[in-house]
Amino acid sequence: MSEHHHTSPDSEAEAEAKARVLKERMQMGFNMIPFNQVIGLQITDISLERVAAEFAMKPQLIGNMTHQILHGGVIATALDTIGGAMAMSAVYAAMKGMPREERTMRILKLATLDMRVDYLKPGRGKLFTVSAGVLRVGKKVCVTRMELENEDKELIAVGTATYMY
């Protein structure tokens, strides 16, 4: 008895190559956004399940001079930005089978509809990691969960956001 595989090694390699190119394009696009450059936010990991980025503390990001902690707006921005990147990745995958041009047009319309941030600890640290995962992808909205922690893995803030597309 022989086993039948629905995908050949060539088609698997082609799919992996396409996924790698898409990942590289998303990472490059994210890292080129001027506001992300101001903050210093750089993607470190991107997949269909998780997106992560990091940024270093710098004087321009301080919101409390006495305590030398991150500005709450920087925390919210980092959470929203990584949640949006996660939503883009998840939504693009969920629209598989749709013509590429239509997928791209829908992705370009992606916008934050609602976001909740819970500030758990003061933003102390030298290096911050922000990550996101998907809670749900619907026909018109995507919900993500985000976390921000410092180099000691202390959880500083969490967020949940809804993005429409």
Z-matrix of the N, CA and C atoms (Angstrom, degrees):
N
C 1 1.434
C 2 1.528 1 109.66
N 3 1.292 2 116.49 1 133.15
C 4 1.457 3 119.08 2 180.00
C 5 1.529 4 110.20 3 -108.45
N 6 1.312 5 114.36 4 149.73
C 7 1.461 6 119.85 5 177.55
C 8 1.512 7 108.75 6 -88.19
N 9 1.317 8 115.87 7 142.52
C 10 1.466 9 120.43 8 177.06
C 11 1.523 10 108.49 9 -109.63
N 12 1.303 11 116.11 10 126.24
C 13 1.457 12 121.52 11 177.25
C 14 1.515 13 108.09 12 -104.93
N 15 1.331 14 114.93 13 135.36
C 16 1.460 15 119.94 14 -179.37
C 17 1.519 16 112.66 15 -77.69
N 18 1.302 17 117.16 16 -19.68
C 19 1.458 18 119.84 17 179.16
C 20 1.517 19 109.45 18 -122.18
N 21 1.300 20 115.10 19 137.91
C 22 1.456 21 120.27 20 178.28
C 23 1.529 22 108.52 21 -86.27
N 24 1.320 23 117.13 22 161.64
C 25 1.474 24 119.18 23 177.05
C 26 1.527 25 111.72 24 -57.24
N 27 1.352 26 116.22 25 -34.43
C 28 1.467 27 119.54 26 179.57
C 29 1.519 28 110.97 27 -65.49
N 30 1.345 29 117.85 28 -43.71
C 31 1.462 30 119.63 29 -178.49
C 32 1.527 31 110.94 30 -70.24
N 33 1.321 32 117.82 31 -32.66
C 34 1.468 33 120.80 32 175.45
C 35 1.520 34 110.48 33 -66.04
N 36 1.321 35 116.75 34 -43.33
C 37 1.465 36 121.45 35 178.37
C 38 1.529 37 110.19 36 -64.11
N 39 1.323 38 116.56 37 -38.84
C 40 1.466 39 121.28 38 179.00
C 41 1.527 40 110.14 39 -65.71
N 42 1.329 41 116.98 40 -42.77
C 43 1.464 42 121.38 41 178.73
C 44 1.527 43 110.47 42 -63.52
N 45 1.331 44 117.36 43 -41.84
C 46 1.461 45 121.50 44 178.22
C 47 1.523 46 110.91 45 -63.88
N 48 1.337 47 116.43 46 -40.29
C 49 1.463 48 120.93 47 179.28
C 50 1.535 49 110.29 48 -64.77
N 51 1.340 50 117.14 49 -42.62
C 52 1.471 51 120.77 50 177.98
C 53 1.518 52 111.01 51 -62.86
N 54 1.333 53 116.46 52 -42.62
C 55 1.469 54 120.94 53 179.24
C 56 1.523 55 110.44 54 -63.10
N 57 1.326 56 116.97 55 -40.08
C 58 1.457 57 121.53 56 179.94
C 59 1.532 58 110.53 57 -64.85
N 60 1.337 59 117.07 58 -42.85
C 61 1.467 60 121.79 59 179.35
C 62 1.528 61 109.86 60 -63.86
N 63 1.347 62 117.02 61 -44.32
C 64 1.463 63 121.28 62 179.29
C 65 1.527 64 110.26 63 -61.47
N 66 1.320 65 116.78 64 -43.65
C 67 1.464 66 122.42 65 179.08
C 68 1.530 67 110.18 66 -60.96
N 69 1.336 68 116.90 67 -46.33
C 70 1.466 69 121.28 68 179.93
C 71 1.519 70 111.46 69 -62.85
N 72 1.347 71 117.28 70 -40.45
C 73 1.470 72 121.06 71 179.51
C 74 1.523 73 110.90 72 -65.71
N 75 1.347 74 116.53 73 -43.62
C 76 1.467 75 119.68 74 178.69
C 77 1.524 76 110.67 75 -62.57
N 78 1.321 77 116.26 76 -43.42
C 79 1.460 78 120.85 77 -179.07
C 80 1.529 79 110.48 78 -63.93
N 81 1.325 80 116.51 79 -44.71
C 82 1.455 81 120.61 80 -179.50
C 83 1.535 82 110.32 81 -65.16
N 84 1.337 83 116.99 82 -44.58
C 85 1.465 84 121.10 83 179.16
C 86 1.525 85 111.63 84 -60.75
N 87 1.322 86 116.61 85 -44.78
C 88 1.460 87 122.28 86 179.37
C 89 1.527 88 110.25 87 -61.37
N 90 1.319 89 116.71 88 -48.11
C 91 1.457 90 121.39 89 -176.57
C 92 1.524 91 113.14 90 -69.66
N 93 1.349 92 117.40 91 -17.48
C 94 1.468 93 121.06 92 179.98
C 95 1.531 94 112.61 93 -90.01
N 96 1.326 95 118.92 94 -10.84
C 97 1.468 96 121.09 95 -179.65
C 98 1.528 97 108.31 96 -62.95
N 99 1.343 98 116.95 97 123.43
C 100 1.470 99 120.00 98 -175.23
C 101 1.534 100 114.30 99 -52.99
N 102 1.327 101 118.38 100 -42.74
C 103 1.465 102 119.78 101 -178.50
C 104 1.522 103 110.98 102 -66.12
N 105 1.329 104 117.55 103 -37.32
C 106 1.467 105 120.12 104 176.01
C 107 1.521 106 110.36 105 -62.64
N 108 1.332 107 116.47 106 -35.36
C 109 1.462 108 120.59 107 178.20
C 110 1.528 109 111.06 108 -68.00
N 111 1.341 110 117.45 109 -37.24
C 112 1.467 111 121.22 110 178.24
C 113 1.523 112 109.84 111 -60.88
N 114 1.335 113 116.08 112 -45.09
C 115 1.462 114 120.78 113 179.85
C 116 1.530 115 110.94 114 -73.85
N 117 1.329 116 115.73 115 -31.23
C 118 1.463 117 120.91 116 -176.11
C 119 1.521 118 111.89 117 94.16
N 120 1.334 119 116.58 118 16.13
C 121 1.464 120 122.88 119 -177.54
C 122 1.528 121 110.92 120 -73.52
N 123 1.342 122 116.07 121 120.60
C 124 1.466 123 122.33 122 -178.79
C 125 1.524 124 109.67 123 -129.10
N 126 1.324 125 117.12 124 130.08
C 127 1.465 126 120.69 125 177.73
C 128 1.521 127 109.86 126 -66.17
N 129 1.326 128 115.51 127 135.18
C 130 1.464 129 121.61 128 177.72
C 131 1.525 130 111.72 129 -113.80
N 132 1.336 131 116.72 130 -21.51
C 133 1.464 132 121.05 131 -178.34
C 134 1.519 133 108.85 132 -153.81
N 135 1.324 134 116.30 133 136.33
C 136 1.455 135 119.80 134 177.08
C 137 1.524 136 108.99 135 -146.84
N 138 1.329 137 115.14 136 128.65
C 139 1.455 138 121.74 137 177.08
C 140 1.522 139 107.59 138 -150.86
N 141 1.312 140 116.89 139 -176.18
C 142 1.461 141 120.05 140 178.00
C 143 1.526 142 111.50 141 -73.61
N 144 1.324 143 117.70 142 -18.99
C 145 1.462 144 121.72 143 -177.32
C 146 1.528 145 114.15 144 -102.26
N 147 1.335 146 116.56 145 -24.81
C 148 1.466 147 119.41 146 -172.24
C 149 1.525 148 110.61 147 -153.52
N 150 1.314 149 115.04 148 143.14
C 151 1.459 150 121.87 149 171.10
C 152 1.525 151 106.47 150 -129.35
N 153 1.321 152 116.70 151 136.25
C 154 1.467 153 121.01 152 178.84
C 155 1.524 154 109.42 153 -136.39
N 156 1.318 155 114.76 154 151.01
C 157 1.464 156 121.41 155 177.12
C 158 1.520 157 107.46 156 -147.16
N 159 1.317 158 115.39 157 167.29
C 160 1.460 159 119.16 158 176.88
C 161 1.517 160 110.21 159 -141.71
N 162 1.322 161 113.97 160 159.81
C 163 1.460 162 120.86 161 174.83
C 164 1.520 163 108.49 162 -152.34
N 165 1.310 164 114.81 163 151.37
C 166 1.463 165 121.09 164 -178.70
C 167 1.527 166 110.03 165 -96.14
N 168 1.312 167 115.14 166 148.88
C 169 1.463 168 120.68 167 174.21
C 170 1.522 169 107.84 168 -64.42
N 171 1.310 170 115.86 169 139.77
C 172 1.461 171 121.49 170 172.86
C 173 1.528 172 107.85 171 -148.83
N 174 1.314 173 118.34 172 157.78
C 175 1.467 174 121.30 173 -174.06
C 176 1.534 175 114.49 174 -52.77
N 177 1.331 176 117.34 175 -35.38
C 178 1.462 177 120.88 176 -177.44
C 179 1.533 178 112.79 177 -67.59
N 180 1.326 179 118.95 178 -14.14
C 181 1.463 180 122.27 179 -177.12
C 182 1.526 181 112.93 180 -99.30
N 183 1.323 182 116.78 181 -2.57
C 184 1.459 183 121.10 182 -177.60
C 185 1.530 184 110.19 183 -75.14
N 186 1.325 185 114.73 184 133.82
C 187 1.463 186 120.62 185 178.61
C 188 1.511 187 112.51 186 -108.90
N 189 1.320 188 116.77 187 -18.12
C 190 1.461 189 121.59 188 178.70
C 191 1.529 190 106.94 189 -131.71
N 192 1.328 191 115.13 190 104.46
C 193 1.474 192 120.49 191 -175.62
C 194 1.530 193 112.47 192 -65.03
N 195 1.317 194 117.13 193 -35.31
C 196 1.462 195 120.87 194 -178.40
C 197 1.528 196 111.00 195 -65.04
N 198 1.334 197 115.74 196 -44.34
C 199 1.463 198 120.48 197 -175.83
C 200 1.530 199 113.71 198 -99.38
N 201 1.348 200 116.69 199 -5.00
C 202 1.467 201 121.62 200 177.49
C 203 1.534 202 111.69 201 55.41
N 204 1.322 203 116.92 202 51.43
C 205 1.472 204 121.48 203 179.86
C 206 1.522 205 110.68 204 -116.78
N 207 1.322 206 114.18 205 157.72
C 208 1.462 207 121.18 206 179.30
C 209 1.522 208 111.91 207 -57.70
N 210 1.312 209 115.75 208 144.42
C 211 1.462 210 122.36 209 173.04
C 212 1.530 211 107.91 210 -69.26
N 213 1.315 212 117.00 211 138.18
C 214 1.466 213 121.30 212 179.07
C 215 1.514 214 112.73 213 -58.14
N 216 1.321 215 116.87 214 -31.75
C 217 1.470 216 120.59 215 178.62
C 218 1.521 217 112.01 216 -67.70
N 219 1.323 218 116.95 217 -33.18
C 220 1.466 219 121.07 218 176.43
C 221 1.528 220 109.19 219 -67.07
N 222 1.333 221 116.33 220 -42.27
C 223 1.464 222 120.68 221 178.30
C 224 1.526 223 110.03 222 -61.38
N 225 1.332 224 117.20 223 -48.63
C 226 1.471 225 121.20 224 179.94
C 227 1.522 226 111.28 225 -62.05
N 228 1.320 227 116.55 226 -40.64
C 229 1.464 228 120.81 227 179.14
C 230 1.526 229 111.22 228 -63.02
N 231 1.328 230 116.19 229 -45.33
C 232 1.470 231 120.08 230 -179.91
C 233 1.527 232 110.45 231 -62.50
N 234 1.332 233 117.13 232 -43.06
C 235 1.471 234 120.60 233 179.06
C 236 1.526 235 110.75 234 -63.52
N 237 1.334 236 117.20 235 -46.39
C 238 1.465 237 121.40 236 -179.67
C 239 1.526 238 111.42 237 -63.20
N 240 1.312 239 116.42 238 -42.67
C 241 1.466 240 121.20 239 -178.27
C 242 1.521 241 111.58 240 -64.20
N 243 1.327 242 117.13 241 -44.88
C 244 1.469 243 119.60 242 -178.83
C 245 1.524 244 110.13 243 -73.01
N 246 1.335 245 117.40 244 -34.18
C 247 1.467 246 120.32 245 174.90
C 248 1.515 247 111.26 246 -63.05
N 249 1.321 248 116.83 247 -40.46
C 250 1.462 249 121.09 248 177.50
C 251 1.514 250 112.42 249 -64.76
N 252 1.332 251 116.85 250 -40.22
C 253 1.470 252 120.51 251 177.55
C 254 1.525 253 110.07 252 -64.48
N 255 1.345 254 116.62 253 -40.50
C 256 1.465 255 120.51 254 177.97
C 257 1.527 256 110.25 255 -64.11
N 258 1.325 257 116.64 256 -42.83
C 259 1.462 258 121.23 257 178.94
C 260 1.531 259 110.37 258 -61.40
N 261 1.323 260 117.50 259 -43.26
C 262 1.466 261 120.64 260 178.95
C 263 1.525 262 111.26 261 -58.62
N 264 1.319 263 116.03 262 -46.41
C 265 1.466 264 121.13 263 -179.53
C 266 1.530 265 110.70 264 -62.85
N 267 1.326 266 116.60 265 -47.09
C 268 1.470 267 121.34 266 -177.12
C 269 1.525 268 111.97 267 -68.40
N 270 1.318 269 116.40 268 -41.95
C 271 1.468 270 120.63 269 -179.23
C 272 1.522 271 110.17 270 -66.71
N 273 1.323 272 116.80 271 -42.53
C 274 1.467 273 120.26 272 178.91
C 275 1.530 274 110.13 273 -58.62
N 276 1.318 275 116.55 274 -43.73
C 277 1.470 276 120.53 275 179.44
C 278 1.526 277 111.47 276 -67.27
N 279 1.341 278 116.37 277 -37.67
C 280 1.466 279 120.35 278 -178.85
C 281 1.526 280 112.08 279 -67.66
N 282 1.319 281 117.39 280 -22.62
C 283 1.470 282 121.09 281 -179.35
C 284 1.530 283 111.79 282 -93.13
N 285 1.326 284 116.46 283 19.20
C 286 1.460 285 121.22 284 179.78
C 287 1.531 286 109.30 285 -54.94
N 288 1.310 287 115.97 286 136.32
C 289 1.463 288 120.87 287 -178.65
C 290 1.524 289 112.03 288 98.61
N 291 1.313 290 116.46 289 -20.69
C 292 1.460 291 121.68 290 177.26
C 293 1.535 292 107.37 291 -79.50
N 294 1.324 293 118.32 292 145.83
C 295 1.471 294 119.23 293 177.88
C 296 1.532 295 111.52 294 -54.65
N 297 1.317 296 115.57 295 141.23
C 298 1.463 297 121.33 296 -175.50
C 299 1.526 298 113.00 297 -55.86
N 300 1.330 299 117.47 298 -39.96
C 301 1.464 300 120.56 299 -179.26
C 302 1.528 301 110.84 300 -62.79
N 303 1.345 302 116.36 301 -41.20
C 304 1.462 303 120.73 302 179.57
C 305 1.528 304 110.53 303 -67.63
N 306 1.327 305 116.53 304 -41.33
C 307 1.469 306 120.42 305 177.09
C 308 1.519 307 110.27 306 -59.50
N 309 1.321 308 115.59 307 -46.32
C 310 1.459 309 120.77 308 -178.76
C 311 1.526 310 110.93 309 -62.07
N 312 1.332 311 117.73 310 -43.98
C 313 1.463 312 121.16 311 179.81
C 314 1.530 313 111.00 312 -62.29
N 315 1.323 314 117.59 313 -40.69
C 316 1.472 315 120.78 314 178.72
C 317 1.523 316 110.47 315 -66.35
N 318 1.333 317 116.68 316 -42.06
C 319 1.463 318 120.81 317 179.93
C 320 1.530 319 110.66 318 -63.09
N 321 1.333 320 117.06 319 -39.72
C 322 1.462 321 120.73 320 -179.40
C 323 1.526 322 112.32 321 -66.04
N 324 1.322 323 117.77 322 -18.70
C 325 1.468 324 122.22 323 178.39
C 326 1.529 325 112.06 324 -89.01
N 327 1.328 326 117.58 325 -4.88
C 328 1.458 327 121.32 326 -176.86
C 329 1.531 328 110.54 327 -57.01
N 330 1.323 329 116.29 328 129.86
C 331 1.463 330 121.59 329 -179.57
C 332 1.525 331 109.67 330 -147.55
N 333 1.322 332 114.94 331 151.75
C 334 1.458 333 120.64 332 178.19
C 335 1.521 334 109.26 333 -71.28
N 336 1.315 335 115.97 334 124.77
C 337 1.462 336 122.32 335 178.40
C 338 1.536 337 109.68 336 -95.25
N 339 1.328 338 115.97 337 -41.26
C 340 1.458 339 121.07 338 -177.43
C 341 1.525 340 108.56 339 -157.88
N 342 1.342 341 116.02 340 146.78
C 343 1.455 342 119.06 341 177.16
C 344 1.530 343 109.41 342 -150.10
N 345 1.306 344 114.35 343 137.51
C 346 1.467 345 121.10 344 175.63
C 347 1.524 346 107.10 345 -118.80
N 348 1.334 347 115.72 346 133.89
C 349 1.460 348 121.08 347 177.41
C 350 1.524 349 108.61 348 -122.38
N 351 1.319 350 116.34 349 131.40
C 352 1.456 351 122.42 350 172.52
C 353 1.522 352 107.28 351 -111.16
N 354 1.348 353 115.82 352 115.13
C 355 1.455 354 122.12 353 178.31
C 356 1.529 355 106.87 354 -87.39
N 357 1.330 356 116.91 355 113.72
C 358 1.455 357 121.62 356 -173.25
C 359 1.523 358 114.04 357 -95.90
N 360 1.332 359 116.28 358 -34.71
C 361 1.466 360 121.80 359 -179.67
C 362 1.525 361 108.27 360 -145.45
N 363 1.332 362 117.26 361 159.12
C 364 1.468 363 119.60 362 174.34
C 365 1.540 364 110.31 363 -59.89
N 366 1.309 365 116.55 364 145.89
C 367 1.465 366 122.19 365 -177.98
C 368 1.505 367 113.18 366 -78.81
N 369 1.315 368 116.12 367 68.60
C 370 1.465 369 121.05 368 177.73
C 371 1.520 370 109.46 369 -96.29
N 372 1.326 371 115.90 370 140.88
C 373 1.453 372 119.91 371 176.58
C 374 1.505 373 111.88 372 152.74
N 375 1.323 374 114.30 373 175.62
C 376 1.463 375 121.40 374 178.73
C 377 1.518 376 111.25 375 -108.12
N 378 1.347 377 116.20 376 -32.47
C 379 1.456 378 121.43 377 -179.24
C 380 1.526 379 108.58 378 -135.91
N 381 1.314 380 115.90 379 130.04
C 382 1.459 381 121.26 380 -177.07
C 383 1.525 382 110.42 381 -116.17
N 384 1.320 383 115.22 382 139.01
C 385 1.461 384 122.08 383 176.69
C 386 1.518 385 107.87 384 -115.64
N 387 1.310 386 115.64 385 132.28
C 388 1.458 387 121.80 386 177.35
C 389 1.524 388 107.01 387 -122.01
N 390 1.328 389 116.51 388 134.15
C 391 1.465 390 120.10 389 -177.61
C 392 1.517 391 110.07 390 -138.60
N 393 1.332 392 115.35 391 159.99
C 394 1.468 393 120.76 392 -179.26
C 395 1.510 394 110.50 393 -145.49
N 396 1.317 395 114.19 394 150.57
C 397 1.456 396 123.13 395 172.99
C 398 1.518 397 108.02 396 -134.39
N 399 1.318 398 116.42 397 167.33
C 400 1.464 399 121.48 398 -178.06
C 401 1.523 400 110.31 399 -96.49
N 402 1.314 401 115.87 400 134.07
C 403 1.460 402 120.76 401 172.63
C 404 1.529 403 110.35 402 -94.71
N 405 1.350 404 116.03 403 -38.28
C 406 1.472 405 119.71 404 -178.95
C 407 1.520 406 110.63 405 -163.15
N 408 1.327 407 115.41 406 140.70
C 409 1.459 408 121.79 407 170.86
C 410 1.523 409 106.81 408 -118.31
N 411 1.311 410 116.13 409 118.75
C 412 1.456 411 121.57 410 177.79
C 413 1.522 412 110.43 411 -105.33
N 414 1.323 413 116.80 412 -166.64
C 415 1.468 414 120.49 413 -178.93
C 416 1.521 415 112.94 414 -75.84
N 417 1.342 416 116.57 415 -25.55
C 418 1.462 417 119.78 416 -178.86
C 419 1.520 418 113.86 417 -131.70
N 420 1.340 419 117.28 418 -12.23
C 421 1.461 420 120.37 419 -179.69
C 422 1.524 421 111.06 420 -134.03
N 423 1.323 422 114.53 421 157.94
C 424 1.466 423 122.38 422 176.32
C 425 1.522 424 107.38 423 -134.08
N 426 1.331 425 116.78 424 135.79
C 427 1.462 426 121.81 425 -179.81
C 428 1.529 427 108.80 426 -113.75
N 429 1.328 428 115.51 427 130.32
C 430 1.464 429 120.65 428 -179.65
C 431 1.525 430 110.73 429 -123.44
N 432 1.328 431 115.00 430 159.88
C 433 1.469 432 122.77 431 175.50
C 434 1.520 433 106.23 432 -122.49
N 435 1.330 434 116.01 433 131.43
C 436 1.457 435 121.08 434 -175.32
C 437 1.527 436 110.97 435 -125.55
N 438 1.343 437 115.58 436 154.34
C 439 1.461 438 122.14 437 177.17
C 440 1.520 439 109.73 438 -138.97
N 441 1.336 440 115.45 439 146.76
C 442 1.457 441 120.79 440 174.07
C 443 1.522 442 107.33 441 -127.65
N 444 1.336 443 115.16 442 128.57
C 445 1.465 444 120.48 443 178.42
C 446 1.516 445 109.80 444 -135.76
N 447 1.331 446 115.20 445 161.74
C 448 1.463 447 119.80 446 178.34
C 449 1.530 448 110.42 447 -94.08
N 450 1.327 449 115.98 448 -175.64
C 451 1.471 450 120.89 449 -176.46
C 452 1.524 451 112.94 450 -64.90
N 453 1.331 452 117.49 451 -17.90
C 454 1.464 453 121.29 452 177.39
C 455 1.534 454 111.77 453 -92.62
N 456 1.320 455 116.29 454 10.27
C 457 1.475 456 123.38 455 -179.74
C 458 1.532 457 112.36 456 66.16
N 459 1.346 458 116.95 457 21.96
C 460 1.456 459 120.42 458 174.61
C 461 1.526 460 108.16 459 -78.38
N 462 1.326 461 116.18 460 126.33
C 463 1.461 462 121.57 461 -179.97
C 464 1.526 463 108.71 462 -76.78
N 465 1.322 464 115.89 463 116.17
C 466 1.456 465 121.98 464 -175.56
C 467 1.524 466 111.82 465 -95.48
N 468 1.334 467 116.38 466 -40.65
C 469 1.465 468 120.19 467 -179.18
C 470 1.518 469 109.96 468 -154.92
N 471 1.323 470 114.94 469 153.35
C 472 1.464 471 122.17 470 173.54
C 473 1.517 472 107.83 471 -129.62
N 474 1.302 473 115.46 472 157.05
C 475 1.459 474 119.45 473 178.64
C 476 1.507 475 111.05 474 -149.42
N 477 1.308 476 114.25 475 158.65
C 478 1.461 477 122.33 476 172.54
C 479 1.523 478 105.38 477 -131.56
N 480 1.317 479 116.48 478 134.61
C 481 1.460 480 119.25 479 -178.55
C 482 1.520 481 111.30 480 -138.46
N 483 1.320 482 114.62 481 149.74
C 484 1.462 483 122.32 482 175.71
C 485 1.518 484 107.57 483 -115.07
N 486 1.313 485 115.53 484 129.10
C 487 1.461 486 122.13 485 179.51
C 488 1.516 487 108.50 486 -118.32
N 489 1.335 488 116.31 487 134.80
C 490 1.468 489 119.53 488 175.51
C 491 1.517 490 107.91 489 -98.94
N 492 1.341 491 114.51 490 151.95
C 493 1.456 492 119.23 491 178.48
C 494 1.506 493 110.18 492 -145.91
